[in-house]
Amino acid sequence: MWFGSKGRGDENPDRRGSSSKSTPRPRDRKAGLKPVLPRAAWIPLAGITGLVLIAFLVWKTGEWLFWGNPTYTLKQLTVHVEGQVITPAHIRDYTGLREGTNLFAVNLGRVRSNFLLRTPLAKSIVIQRQLPDTVIVNIVERVPLARLGRWGSMGVDREGYVFPLRSGTREFAVITGCTDGNLRPGARVDQQVQSALETLDACNRIKAGEQVRIASIDVSSKEYLEIYLAAGERVRLSWPGLGLLMTPEARQTLEKKITYLAASLRAAEERGRRVVNLDLTYGDQYVPAQEY
């Protein structure tokens, strides 16, 4: 019936437009914007920037006050050497310290380390700034206790450090039978060579050692040291712990054996004889000896 339905033209406009493109919602419009850092995220960035700025200002202030200040230009380099080999010219070449250098532009700790590395003969070096324009260098050379190898040019001190000897140096006892690892400048000798050094040091330290003039010590055997004295006597020497780190007890045993050796040499001389071979590898009760 004419009043039972509506025409198409009477349809709800909202329904007619339901299939058309919808208007973007507010959140859709914001989707295209770039995210903004929260306020809390700016605090670390500001802190880092501030630290960098402070570090730069401190560095520039230090440059103005110290390493860029002409007041602290090196004008006098004073060198004291306890020894006879290292010279001031050697120190200038190996440390780089020269007049005209700023006192604070040089890392003295690094200079010291490099010098000791390049100069095995140096036992210690102390470098001091004396403001405003002076550097004082004190060096102690190593003292040779023996020479390594019969024809070698390397010396070794009481602590076992190896270093080059002056040309023509022949007045020290010779340690033979060394491995190649003991012949490098700056290296420290092994315990077998250290035992030979202990023997030489004991002869220098105790009264009886004055009569024991050692010409050479062969360390090729791990069981004993074969010692040749200046007059040609051959002595085999051993003690408990030979080739190991020296203990007070082992050092005392070594000194007793050197004392016995000196007494044997003196007794043979008083009888008008001479010791040829002496074996000190056994205990005190049995000491094989040969005289003529």
For each residue, the residues with C-beta under 8 A, 3 or more apart:
1: 4
2:
3:
4: 1
5:
6: 10 11
7: 10
8: 11
9:
10: 6 7
11: 6 8 15 16
12: 15 16
13: 16 17
14: 17 18
15: 11 12 18
16: 11 12 13
17: 13 14 20
18: 14 15
19:
20: 17
21:
22:
23:
24: 28 29
25: 28 29
26: 29 30
27: 30 31
28: 24 25 31
29: 24 25 26 32
30: 26 27 33
31: 27 28
32: 29
33: 30
34:
35:
36:
37: 41 42
38: 41
39: 42 43
40: 43
41: 37 38 44 45
42: 37 39 45 46
43: 39 40 46 47
44: 41 47 48
45: 41 42 48 49
46: 42 43 49 50
47: 43 44 50 51
48: 44 45 51 52
49: 45 46 52 53
50: 46 47 53 54
51: 47 48 54 55
52: 48 49 55 56
53: 49 50 56 57
54: 50 51 57 58
55: 51 52 58 59
56: 52 53 59 60
57: 53 54 60 61
58: 54 55 61 62
59: 55 56 62 63
60: 56 57 63 64
61: 57 58 64 65
62: 58 59 65 66 67
63: 59 60 66 67 68
64: 60 61 68 69
65: 61 62 69
66: 62 63 69 72 102 104
67: 62 63 72 102 104 105
68: 63 64 102
69: 64 65 66 72 102 104
70: 73
71: 132 133
72: 66 67 69 102 103 104 131 132 133
73: 70 100 101 102 103 133
74: 77 97 98 99 100 101 102 103 133 134 135
75: 99 133 134
76: 99 133 134 135
77: 74 88 92 97 98 99 134 135 137
78: 134 135 136 137
79: 88 91 137 139
80: 136 137 138 139
81: 86 87 88 91 139 141
82: 138 139 140 141
83: 86 121 139 140 141 143
84: 141
85: 121 141 166
86: 81 83 90 91 119 121 122 139 141
87: 81 90 91
88: 77 79 81 91 92
89: 92 93
90: 86 87 93 94 119
91: 79 81 86 87 88 94 95 97 115 137 139
92: 77 88 89 95 96 97 98
93: 89 90
94: 90 91 114 115 118 119
95: 91 92 111 114 115 127 137
96: 92 101 106 111
97: 74 77 91 92 101 106 111 127 135 137
98: 74 77 92 101
99: 74 75 76 77
100: 73 74
101: 73 74 96 97 98 105 106
102: 66 67 68 69 72 73 74 105 106
103: 72 73 74 106 129 131 132 133 135
104: 66 67 69 72 129
105: 67 101 102
106: 96 97 101 102 103 111
107: 110 111
108: 111 112 127 129
109: 112 113
110: 107 113 114
111: 95 96 97 106 107 108 114 115 127
112: 108 109 115 116 125 126 127
113: 109 110 116 117
114: 94 95 110 111 117 118
115: 91 94 95 111 112 118 119 122 125
116: 112 113 119 122 124 125
117: 113 114 186
118: 94 114 115
119: 86 90 94 115 116 122
120: 142 161 162 163 164 185 186
121: 83 85 86 141 142 163 164
122: 86 115 116 119 125 139 140 141 142
123: 140 141 142 157 161
124: 116 139 140
125: 112 115 116 122 137 138 139 140
126: 112 137 138 139
127: 95 97 108 111 112 135 136 137
128: 135 136 137 138
129: 103 104 108 134 135
130: 134 135 136
131: 72 103 134
132: 71 72 103
133: 71 72 73 74 75 76 103
134: 74 75 76 77 78 129 130 131
135: 74 76 77 78 97 103 127 128 129 130
136: 78 80 127 128 130
137: 77 78 79 80 91 95 97 125 126 127 128
138: 80 82 125 126 128
139: 79 80 81 82 83 86 91 122 124 125 126
140: 82 83 122 123 124 125
141: 81 82 83 84 85 86 121 122 123
142: 120 121 122 123 155 157 161 163
143: 83 157 158
144: 147 155 156 157 165 169 172
145: 155 156 157 158 172 173 197 200 201
146: 155 156 172 173 174 175 196 197 200 217
147: 144 152 154 155 156 165 169 170 172 173 174 175
148: 152 154 155 156 162 174 175 178 182 183 189 193
149: 152 154 174 175 176 178 183
150: 174 176 216
151:
152: 147 148 149 183
153: 164 165 167 169
154: 147 148 149 162 163 164 165 183 185
155: 142 144 145 146 147 148 162 163 164 165 169 172
156: 144 145 146 147 148 160 161 162 163 175 189 193 197
157: 123 142 143 144 145 160 161 163
158: 143 145 197 201
159: 188
160: 156 157 188 189 193 194 197
161: 120 123 142 156 157 186 187 188
162: 120 148 154 155 156 182 183 184 185 186 187 188 189
163: 120 121 142 154 155 156 157 185 186
164: 120 121 153 154 155 185
165: 144 147 153 154 155 169
166: 85 169
167: 153
168:
169: 144 147 153 155 165 166 172
170: 147
171:
172: 144 145 146 147 155 169
173: 145 146 147 200 214 215 216 217
174: 146 147 148 149 150 215 216 217
175: 146 147 148 149 156 178 193 196 197 216 217 219
176: 149 150 216 217 218 219 220
177: 218 219 220 221
178: 148 149 175 182 183 189 193 219
179: 182 183 190
180: 183 184
181: 184 187 190
182: 148 162 178 179 187 189 190 193
183: 148 149 152 154 162 178 179 180 187
184: 162 180 181 187
185: 120 154 162 163 164
186: 117 120 161 162 163
187: 161 162 181 182 183 184
188: 159 160 161 162
189: 148 156 160 162 178 182 193 194 197
190: 179 181 182 193 194
191: 194 195 243 244 245
192: 195 196 219 222 242 243
193: 148 156 160 175 178 182 189 190 196 197 219
194: 160 189 190 191 197 198 246
195: 191 192 198 199 219 225 242 243 246
196: 146 175 192 193 199 200 217 219 225
197: 145 146 156 158 160 175 189 193 194 200 201
198: 194 195 201 202 246 251 254
199: 195 196 202 203 214 217 225 227 237 254 258
200: 145 146 173 196 197 203 204 214 217
201: 145 158 197 198 204 205
202: 198 199 205 206 209 251 254 255 258
203: 199 200 206 209 210 212 214 258
204: 200 201 209
205: 201 202 209 255
206: 202 203 209 255 258 259
207: 210
208: 211 212 255 258 259 261 262 263
209: 202 203 204 205 206 212 258 262
210: 203 207 262
211: 208 262 265 266
212: 203 208 209 229 258 261 262 265
213: 229 230 231
214: 173 199 200 203 217 227 228 229 230
215: 173 174 228 229 230
216: 150 173 174 175 176 227 228
217: 146 173 174 175 176 196 199 200 214 225 226 227 228
218: 176 177 221 225 226 227 228
219: 175 176 177 178 192 193 195 196 225
220: 176 177 226
221: 177 218 224 225 226
222: 192 243
223: 238 242 281
224: 221 236 237 238 242 281
225: 195 196 199 217 218 219 221 236 237 238 242
226: 217 218 220 221 234 235 236
227: 199 214 216 217 218 234 235 236 237
228: 214 215 216 217 218 232 233 234 235
229: 212 213 214 215 232 233 234 235 265
230: 213 214 215
231: 213 274
232: 228 229 276
233: 228 229 265 274 275 276 277 278
234: 226 227 228 229 276 277 278
235: 226 227 228 229 261 277 278 279 280
236: 224 225 226 227 277 278 279 280 281
237: 199 224 225 227 257 261 280 281
238: 223 224 225 242 280 281
239: 242 250 253 254 257
240: 249 250 253
241: 244 245 246 247 250
242: 192 195 223 224 225 238 239
243: 191 192 195 222
244: 191 241 250
245: 191 241
246: 194 195 198 241 250 251
247: 241 250 251
248: 251 252
249: 240 252 253
250: 239 240 241 244 246 247 253 254
251: 198 202 246 247 248 254 255
252: 248 249 255 256
253: 239 240 249 250 256 257
254: 198 199 202 239 250 251 257 258
255: 202 205 206 208 251 252 258 259
256: 252 253 259 260 284
257: 237 239 253 254 260 261 280
258: 199 202 203 206 208 209 212 254 255 261 262
259: 206 208 255 256 262 263
260: 256 257 263 264 280 284 287
261: 208 212 235 237 257 258 264 265 278 280
262: 208 209 210 211 212 258 259 265 266
263: 208 259 260 266 267
264: 260 261 267 268 275 278 287 289
265: 211 212 229 233 261 262 268 269 275
266: 211 262 263 269 270
267: 263 264 270 271
268: 264 265 271 273 274 275 291
269: 265 266 272 273 274
270: 266 267
271: 267 268
272: 269
273: 268 269 291 292
274: 231 233 268 269 291 292
275: 233 264 265 268 278 289 290 291
276: 232 233 234 290 291 292
277: 233 234 235 236 288 289 290
278: 233 234 235 236 261 264 275 287 288 289 290
279: 235 236 282 287 288 289
280: 235 236 237 238 257 260 261 287
281: 223 224 236 237 238
282: 279 285 286 287 288
283: 286
284: 256 260 287
285: 282
286: 282 283
287: 260 264 278 279 280 282 284
288: 277 278 279 282
289: 264 275 277 278 279
290: 275 276 277 278
291: 268 273 274 275 276
292: 273 274 276
